[in-house]
């Protein structure tokens, strides 16, 4: 079982923000929804958010690092 302290829940606005960022980045790169590249992109977005990136530019910067 996962602790909510280790994996805090996302506010609906945060989830919508991350979903849009993912959708836009996936479309920009031409990744299909079920591809390994798309899954990796989603994981990297969530990891950067978990590490404290909260703006589009912060997350995009983390993705290119």
SEFIZA-3560 file (N, C-alpha, C; in Angstrom, 3 decimals):
REM SEFIZA-3560
<numar><xx>0.841</xx><yy>-1.179</yy><zz>0.000</zz><atom>N</atom></numar>
<numar><xx>0.000</xx><yy>0.000</yy><zz>0.000</zz><atom>CA</atom></numar>
<numar><xx>0.888</xx><yy>1.246</yy><zz>0.000</zz><atom>C</atom></numar>
<numar><xx>0.463</xx><yy>2.262</yy><zz>-0.710</zz><atom>N</atom></numar>
<numar><xx>1.219</xx><yy>3.499</yy><zz>-0.810</zz><atom>CA</atom></numar>
<numar><xx>0.745</xx><yy>4.513</yy><zz>0.213</zz><atom>C</atom></numar>
<numar><xx>1.681</xx><yy>5.201</yy><zz>0.802</zz><atom>N</atom></numar>
<numar><xx>1.365</xx><yy>6.251</yy><zz>1.754</zz><atom>CA</atom></numar>
<numar><xx>0.990</xx><yy>7.524</yy><zz>1.009</zz><atom>C</atom></numar>
<numar><xx>-0.044</xx><yy>8.216</yy><zz>1.468</zz><atom>N</atom></numar>
<numar><xx>-0.429</xx><yy>9.469</yy><zz>0.829</zz><atom>CA</atom></numar>
<numar><xx>0.628</xx><yy>10.541</yy><zz>1.048</zz><atom>C</atom></numar>
<numar><xx>1.472</xx><yy>10.367</yy><zz>2.046</zz><atom>N</atom></numar>
<numar><xx>2.565</xx><yy>11.318</yy><zz>2.278</zz><atom>CA</atom></numar>
<numar><xx>3.631</xx><yy>11.167</yy><zz>1.192</zz><atom>C</atom></numar>
<numar><xx>3.884</xx><yy>9.956</yy><zz>0.758</zz><atom>N</atom></numar>
<numar><xx>4.894</xx><yy>9.708</yy><zz>-0.262</zz><atom>CA</atom></numar>
<numar><xx>4.369</xx><yy>10.053</yy><zz>-1.648</zz><atom>C</atom></numar>
<numar><xx>3.071</xx><yy>9.857</yy><zz>-1.847</zz><atom>N</atom></numar>
<numar><xx>2.439</xx><yy>10.104</yy><zz>-3.140</zz><atom>CA</atom></numar>
<numar><xx>1.206</xx><yy>10.972</yy><zz>-2.930</zz><atom>C</atom></numar>
<numar><xx>1.416</xx><yy>12.285</yy><zz>-2.752</zz><atom>N</atom></numar>
<numar><xx>0.273</xx><yy>13.152</yy><zz>-2.489</zz><atom>CA</atom></numar>
<numar><xx>-0.704</xx><yy>13.163</yy><zz>-3.668</zz><atom>C</atom></numar>
<numar><xx>-1.963</xx><yy>13.319</yy><zz>-3.357</zz><atom>N</atom></numar>
<numar><xx>-2.962</xx><yy>13.383</yy><zz>-4.412</zz><atom>CA</atom></numar>
<numar><xx>-2.853</xx><yy>14.710</yy><zz>-5.138</zz><atom>C</atom></numar>
<numar><xx>-3.307</xx><yy>14.708</yy><zz>-6.375</zz><atom>N</atom></numar>
<numar><xx>-3.272</xx><yy>15.922</yy><zz>-7.179</zz><atom>CA</atom></numar>
<numar><xx>-4.615</xx><yy>16.616</yy><zz>-7.129</zz><atom>C</atom></numar>
<numar><xx>-4.562</xx><yy>17.906</yy><zz>-7.006</zz><atom>N</atom></numar>
<numar><xx>-5.751</xx><yy>18.745</yy><zz>-7.101</zz><atom>CA</atom></numar>
<numar><xx>-6.249</xx><yy>18.662</yy><zz>-8.550</zz><atom>C</atom></numar>
<numar><xx>-7.548</xx><yy>18.708</yy><zz>-8.795</zz><atom>N</atom></numar>
<numar><xx>-8.055</xx><yy>18.612</yy><zz>-10.166</zz><atom>CA</atom></numar>
<numar><xx>-7.443</xx><yy>19.638</yy><zz>-11.133</zz><atom>C</atom></numar>
<numar><xx>-7.157</xx><yy>20.829</yy><zz>-10.653</zz><atom>N</atom></numar>
<numar><xx>-6.531</xx><yy>21.843</yy><zz>-11.506</zz><atom>CA</atom></numar>
<numar><xx>-5.107</xx><yy>21.449</yy><zz>-11.877</zz><atom>C</atom></numar>
<numar><xx>-4.374</xx><yy>20.889</yy><zz>-10.916</zz><atom>N</atom></numar>
<numar><xx>-3.013</xx><yy>20.426</yy><zz>-11.196</zz><atom>CA</atom></numar>
<numar><xx>-3.035</xx><yy>19.274</yy><zz>-12.192</zz><atom>C</atom></numar>
<numar><xx>-3.967</xx><yy>18.366</yy><zz>-11.998</zz><atom>N</atom></numar>
<numar><xx>-4.085</xx><yy>17.225</yy><zz>-12.901</zz><atom>CA</atom></numar>
<numar><xx>-4.416</xx><yy>17.691</yy><zz>-14.319</zz><atom>C</atom></numar>
<numar><xx>-5.323</xx><yy>18.644</yy><zz>-14.443</zz><atom>N</atom></numar>
<numar><xx>-5.677</xx><yy>19.185</yy><zz>-15.765</zz><atom>CA</atom></numar>
<numar><xx>-4.473</xx><yy>19.880</yy><zz>-16.404</zz><atom>C</atom></numar>
<numar><xx>-3.707</xx><yy>20.619</yy><zz>-15.611</zz><atom>N</atom></numar>
<numar><xx>-2.501</xx><yy>21.287</yy><zz>-16.097</zz><atom>CA</atom></numar>
<numar><xx>-1.491</xx><yy>20.274</yy><zz>-16.624</zz><atom>C</atom></numar>
<numar><xx>-1.250</xx><yy>19.217</yy><zz>-15.849</zz><atom>N</atom></numar>
<numar><xx>-0.282</xx><yy>18.196</yy><zz>-16.248</zz><atom>CA</atom></numar>
<numar><xx>-0.769</xx><yy>17.418</yy><zz>-17.467</zz><atom>C</atom></numar>
<numar><xx>-2.066</xx><yy>17.139</yy><zz>-17.538</zz><atom>N</atom></numar>
<numar><xx>-2.629</xx><yy>16.430</yy><zz>-18.684</zz><atom>CA</atom></numar>
<numar><xx>-2.449</xx><yy>17.248</yy><zz>-19.963</zz><atom>C</atom></numar>
<numar><xx>-2.729</xx><yy>18.550</yy><zz>-19.896</zz><atom>N</atom></numar>
<numar><xx>-2.571</xx><yy>19.411</yy><zz>-21.074</zz><atom>CA</atom></numar>
<numar><xx>-1.111</xx><yy>19.496</yy><zz>-21.490</zz><atom>C</atom></numar>
<numar><xx>-0.227</xx><yy>19.634</yy><zz>-20.517</zz><atom>N</atom></numar>
<numar><xx>1.196</xx><yy>19.698</yy><zz>-20.831</zz><atom>CA</atom></numar>
<numar><xx>1.640</xx><yy>18.408</yy><zz>-21.517</zz><atom>C</atom></numar>
<numar><xx>1.191</xx><yy>17.276</yy><zz>-21.000</zz><atom>N</atom></numar>
<numar><xx>1.511</xx><yy>15.976</yy><zz>-21.592</zz><atom>CA</atom></numar>
<numar><xx>0.944</xx><yy>15.861</yy><zz>-23.005</zz><atom>C</atom></numar>
<numar><xx>-0.332</xx><yy>16.202</yy><zz>-23.161</zz><atom>N</atom></numar>
<numar><xx>-0.976</xx><yy>16.104</yy><zz>-24.472</zz><atom>CA</atom></numar>
<numar><xx>-0.263</xx><yy>16.970</yy><zz>-25.502</zz><atom>C</atom></numar>
<numar><xx>0.084</xx><yy>18.194</yy><zz>-25.110</zz><atom>N</atom></numar>
<numar><xx>0.771</xx><yy>19.111</yy><zz>-26.026</zz><atom>CA</atom></numar>
<numar><xx>2.159</xx><yy>18.582</yy><zz>-26.399</zz><atom>C</atom></numar>
<numar><xx>2.904</xx><yy>18.111</yy><zz>-25.406</zz><atom>N</atom></numar>
<numar><xx>4.256</xx><yy>17.606</yy><zz>-25.669</zz><atom>CA</atom></numar>
<numar><xx>4.208</xx><yy>16.332</yy><zz>-26.510</zz><atom>C</atom></numar>
<numar><xx>3.245</xx><yy>15.471</yy><zz>-26.230</zz><atom>N</atom></numar>
<numar><xx>3.095</xx><yy>14.230</yy><zz>-26.997</zz><atom>CA</atom></numar>
<numar><xx>2.773</xx><yy>14.534</yy><zz>-28.461</zz><atom>C</atom></numar>
<numar><xx>1.882</xx><yy>15.487</yy><zz>-28.682</zz><atom>N</atom></numar>
<numar><xx>1.526</xx><yy>15.871</yy><zz>-30.047</zz><atom>CA</atom></numar>
<numar><xx>2.715</xx><yy>16.526</yy><zz>-30.757</zz><atom>C</atom></numar>
<numar><xx>3.429</xx><yy>17.361</yy><zz>-30.024</zz><atom>N</atom></numar>
<numar><xx>4.597</xx><yy>18.040</yy><zz>-30.607</zz><atom>CA</atom></numar>
<numar><xx>5.643</xx><yy>17.044</yy><zz>-31.091</zz><atom>C</atom></numar>
<numar><xx>5.824</xx><yy>15.968</yy><zz>-30.337</zz><atom>N</atom></numar>
<numar><xx>6.830</xx><yy>14.965</yy><zz>-30.685</zz><atom>CA</atom></numar>
<numar><xx>6.283</xx><yy>13.841</yy><zz>-31.554</zz><atom>C</atom></numar>
<numar><xx>4.970</xx><yy>13.817</yy><zz>-31.746</zz><atom>N</atom></numar>
<numar><xx>4.357</xx><yy>12.793</yy><zz>-32.586</zz><atom>CA</atom></numar>
<numar><xx>4.272</xx><yy>11.427</yy><zz>-31.935</zz><atom>C</atom></numar>
<numar><xx>4.246</xx><yy>11.384</yy><zz>-30.597</zz><atom>N</atom></numar>
<numar><xx>4.145</xx><yy>10.114</yy><zz>-29.895</zz><atom>CA</atom></numar>
<numar><xx>2.687</xx><yy>9.659</yy><zz>-29.862</zz><atom>C</atom></numar>
<numar><xx>2.450</xx><yy>8.376</yy><zz>-30.085</zz><atom>N</atom></numar>
<numar><xx>1.099</xx><yy>7.843</yy><zz>-29.915</zz><atom>CA</atom></numar>
<numar><xx>0.857</xx><yy>7.589</yy><zz>-28.433</zz><atom>C</atom></numar>
<numar><xx>-0.410</xx><yy>7.556</yy><zz>-28.045</zz><atom>N</atom></numar>
<numar><xx>-0.769</xx><yy>7.453</yy><zz>-26.632</zz><atom>CA</atom></numar>
<numar><xx>-0.259</xx><yy>6.238</yy><zz>-25.905</zz><atom>C</atom></numar>
<numar><xx>-0.105</xx><yy>5.127</yy><zz>-26.613</zz><atom>N</atom></numar>
<numar><xx>0.309</xx><yy>3.897</yy><zz>-25.937</zz><atom>CA</atom></numar>
<numar><xx>1.767</xx><yy>3.522</yy><zz>-26.209</zz><atom>C</atom></numar>
<numar><xx>2.500</xx><yy>4.425</yy><zz>-26.826</zz><atom>N</atom></numar>
<numar><xx>3.896</xx><yy>4.118</yy><zz>-27.142</zz><atom>CA</atom></numar>
<numar><xx>4.775</xx><yy>4.213</yy><zz>-25.895</zz><atom>C</atom></numar>
<numar><xx>5.891</xx><yy>3.532</yy><zz>-25.942</zz><atom>N</atom></numar>
<numar><xx>6.854</xx><yy>3.588</yy><zz>-24.848</zz><atom>CA</atom></numar>
<numar><xx>7.360</xx><yy>5.013</yy><zz>-24.654</zz><atom>C</atom></numar>
<numar><xx>7.566</xx><yy>5.730</yy><zz>-25.746</zz><atom>N</atom></numar>
<numar><xx>8.038</xx><yy>7.120</yy><zz>-25.658</zz><atom>CA</atom></numar>
<numar><xx>7.017</xx><yy>8.002</yy><zz>-24.938</zz><atom>C</atom></numar>
<numar><xx>5.728</xx><yy>7.789</yy><zz>-25.206</zz><atom>N</atom></numar>
<numar><xx>4.679</xx><yy>8.573</yy><zz>-24.542</zz><atom>CA</atom></numar>
<numar><xx>4.619</xx><yy>8.246</yy><zz>-23.055</zz><atom>C</atom></numar>
<numar><xx>4.767</xx><yy>6.972</yy><zz>-22.722</zz><atom>N</atom></numar>
<numar><xx>4.760</xx><yy>6.568</yy><zz>-21.317</zz><atom>CA</atom></numar>
<numar><xx>5.968</xx><yy>7.148</yy><zz>-20.579</zz><atom>C</atom></numar>
<numar><xx>7.118</xx><yy>7.161</yy><zz>-21.234</zz><atom>N</atom></numar>
<numar><xx>8.311</xx><yy>7.758</yy><zz>-20.650</zz><atom>CA</atom></numar>
<numar><xx>8.110</xx><yy>9.256</yy><zz>-20.437</zz><atom>C</atom></numar>
<numar><xx>7.518</xx><yy>9.922</yy><zz>-21.408</zz><atom>N</atom></numar>
<numar><xx>7.234</xx><yy>11.352</yy><zz>-21.285</zz><atom>CA</atom></numar>
<numar><xx>6.335</xx><yy>11.614</yy><zz>-20.083</zz><atom>C</atom></numar>
<numar><xx>5.279</xx><yy>10.840</yy><zz>-19.929</zz><atom>N</atom></numar>
<numar><xx>4.365</xx><yy>11.011</yy><zz>-18.800</zz><atom>CA</atom></numar>
<numar><xx>5.102</xx><yy>10.820</yy><zz>-17.471</zz><atom>C</atom></numar>
<numar><xx>5.930</xx><yy>9.807</yy><zz>-17.396</zz><atom>N</atom></numar>
<numar><xx>6.684</xx><yy>9.544</yy><zz>-16.171</zz><atom>CA</atom></numar>
<numar><xx>7.644</xx><yy>10.687</yy><zz>-15.857</zz><atom>C</atom></numar>
<numar><xx>8.292</xx><yy>11.220</yy><zz>-16.880</zz><atom>N</atom></numar>
<numar><xx>9.237</xx><yy>12.315</yy><zz>-16.660</zz><atom>CA</atom></numar>
<numar><xx>8.521</xx><yy>13.596</yy><zz>-16.238</zz><atom>C</atom></numar>
<numar><xx>7.333</xx><yy>13.837</yy><zz>-16.780</zz><atom>N</atom></numar>
<numar><xx>6.548</xx><yy>15.000</yy><zz>-16.364</zz><atom>CA</atom></numar>
<numar><xx>6.148</xx><yy>14.859</yy><zz>-14.899</zz><atom>C</atom></numar>
<numar><xx>5.648</xx><yy>13.695</yy><zz>-14.531</zz><atom>N</atom></numar>
<numar><xx>5.229</xx><yy>13.475</yy><zz>-13.142</zz><atom>CA</atom></numar>
<numar><xx>6.410</xx><yy>13.549</yy><zz>-12.178</zz><atom>C</atom></numar>
<numar><xx>7.540</xx><yy>13.028</yy><zz>-12.578</zz><atom>N</atom></numar>
<numar><xx>8.720</xx><yy>13.084</yy><zz>-11.724</zz><atom>CA</atom></numar>
<numar><xx>9.165</xx><yy>14.526</yy><zz>-11.514</zz><atom>C</atom></numar>
<numar><xx>9.170</xx><yy>15.315</yy><zz>-12.569</zz><atom>N</atom></numar>
<numar><xx>9.583</xx><yy>16.714</yy><zz>-12.420</zz><atom>CA</atom></numar>
<numar><xx>8.591</xx><yy>17.460</yy><zz>-11.524</zz><atom>C</atom></numar>
<numar><xx>7.306</xx><yy>17.153</yy><zz>-11.648</zz><atom>N</atom></numar>
<numar><xx>6.302</xx><yy>17.769</yy><zz>-10.776</zz><atom>CA</atom></numar>
<numar><xx>6.534</xx><yy>17.333</yy><zz>-9.329</zz><atom>C</atom></numar>
<numar><xx>6.779</xx><yy>16.065</yy><zz>-9.135</zz><atom>N</atom></numar>
<numar><xx>7.032</xx><yy>15.530</yy><zz>-7.791</zz><atom>CA</atom></numar>
<numar><xx>8.264</xx><yy>16.178</yy><zz>-7.159</zz><atom>C</atom></numar>
<numar><xx>9.236</xx><yy>16.536</yy><zz>-7.985</zz><atom>N</atom></numar>
<numar><xx>10.460</xx><yy>17.173</yy><zz>-7.485</zz><atom>CA</atom></numar>
<numar><xx>10.309</xx><yy>18.675</yy><zz>-7.273</zz><atom>C</atom></numar>
<numar><xx>9.123</xx><yy>19.227</yy><zz>-7.604</zz><atom>N</atom></numar>
<numar><xx>8.873</xx><yy>20.629</yy><zz>-7.287</zz><atom>CA</atom></numar>
<numar><xx>8.630</xx><yy>21.561</yy><zz>-8.455</zz><atom>C</atom></numar>
<numar><xx>8.768</xx><yy>21.092</yy><zz>-9.696</zz><atom>N</atom></numar>
<numar><xx>8.492</xx><yy>21.941</yy><zz>-10.856</zz><atom>CA</atom></numar>
<numar><xx>6.985</xx><yy>22.165</yy><zz>-10.924</zz><atom>C</atom></numar>
<numar><xx>6.568</xx><yy>23.418</yy><zz>-10.926</zz><atom>N</atom></numar>
<numar><xx>5.135</xx><yy>23.712</yy><zz>-10.897</zz><atom>CA</atom></numar>
<numar><xx>4.648</xx><yy>24.551</yy><zz>-12.076</zz><atom>C</atom></numar>
<numar><xx>5.537</xx><yy>25.073</yy><zz>-12.874</zz><atom>N</atom></numar>
<numar><xx>5.124</xx><yy>25.861</yy><zz>-14.032</zz><atom>CA</atom></numar>
<numar><xx>5.477</xx><yy>25.111</yy><zz>-15.311</zz><atom>C</atom></numar>
<numar><xx>4.820</xx><yy>25.505</yy><zz>-16.389</zz><atom>N</atom></numar>
<numar><xx>5.090</xx><yy>24.875</yy><zz>-17.685</zz><atom>CA</atom></numar>
<numar><xx>6.560</xx><yy>25.007</yy><zz>-18.048</zz><atom>C</atom></numar>
<numar><xx>7.112</xx><yy>26.197</yy><zz>-17.860</zz><atom>N</atom></numar>
<numar><xx>8.518</xx><yy>26.398</yy><zz>-18.228</zz><atom>CA</atom></numar>
<numar><xx>9.460</xx><yy>25.586</yy><zz>-17.343</zz><atom>C</atom></numar>
<numar><xx>9.144</xx><yy>25.455</yy><zz>-16.059</zz><atom>N</atom></numar>
<numar><xx>9.981</xx><yy>24.638</yy><zz>-15.166</zz><atom>CA</atom></numar>
<numar><xx>9.970</xx><yy>23.166</yy><zz>-15.596</zz><atom>C</atom></numar>
<numar><xx>8.791</xx><yy>22.656</yy><zz>-15.929</zz><atom>N</atom></numar>
<numar><xx>8.686</xx><yy>21.256</yy><zz>-16.337</zz><atom>CA</atom></numar>
<numar><xx>9.353</xx><yy>21.042</yy><zz>-17.688</zz><atom>C</atom></numar>
<numar><xx>9.146</xx><yy>21.961</yy><zz>-18.621</zz><atom>N</atom></numar>
<numar><xx>9.804</xx><yy>21.838</yy><zz>-19.926</zz><atom>CA</atom></numar>
<numar><xx>11.320</xx><yy>21.874</yy><zz>-19.777</zz><atom>C</atom></numar>
<numar><xx>11.817</xx><yy>22.727</yy><zz>-18.894</zz><atom>N</atom></numar>
<numar><xx>13.250</xx><yy>22.800</yy><zz>-18.627</zz><atom>CA</atom></numar>
<numar><xx>13.764</xx><yy>21.485</yy><zz>-18.065</zz><atom>C</atom></numar>
<numar><xx>13.004</xx><yy>20.894</yy><zz>-17.165</zz><atom>N</atom></numar>
<numar><xx>13.400</xx><yy>19.607</yy><zz>-16.569</zz><atom>CA</atom></numar>
<numar><xx>13.407</xx><yy>18.501</yy><zz>-17.627</zz><atom>C</atom></numar>
<numar><xx>12.498</xx><yy>18.557</yy><zz>-18.582</zz><atom>N</atom></numar>
<numar><xx>12.432</xx><yy>17.535</yy><zz>-19.622</zz><atom>CA</atom></numar>
<numar><xx>13.609</xx><yy>17.602</yy><zz>-20.571</zz><atom>C</atom></numar>
<numar><xx>14.178</xx><yy>18.786</yy><zz>-20.752</zz><atom>N</atom></numar>
<numar><xx>15.291</xx><yy>18.932</yy><zz>-21.690</zz><atom>CA</atom></numar>
<numar><xx>16.646</xx><yy>18.804</yy><zz>-21.019</zz><atom>C</atom></numar>
<numar><xx>16.632</xx><yy>18.696</yy><zz>-19.690</zz><atom>N</atom></numar>
<numar><xx>17.910</xx><yy>18.597</yy><zz>-18.950</zz><atom>CA</atom></numar>
<numar><xx>18.483</xx><yy>17.205</yy><zz>-19.045</zz><atom>C</atom></numar>
//
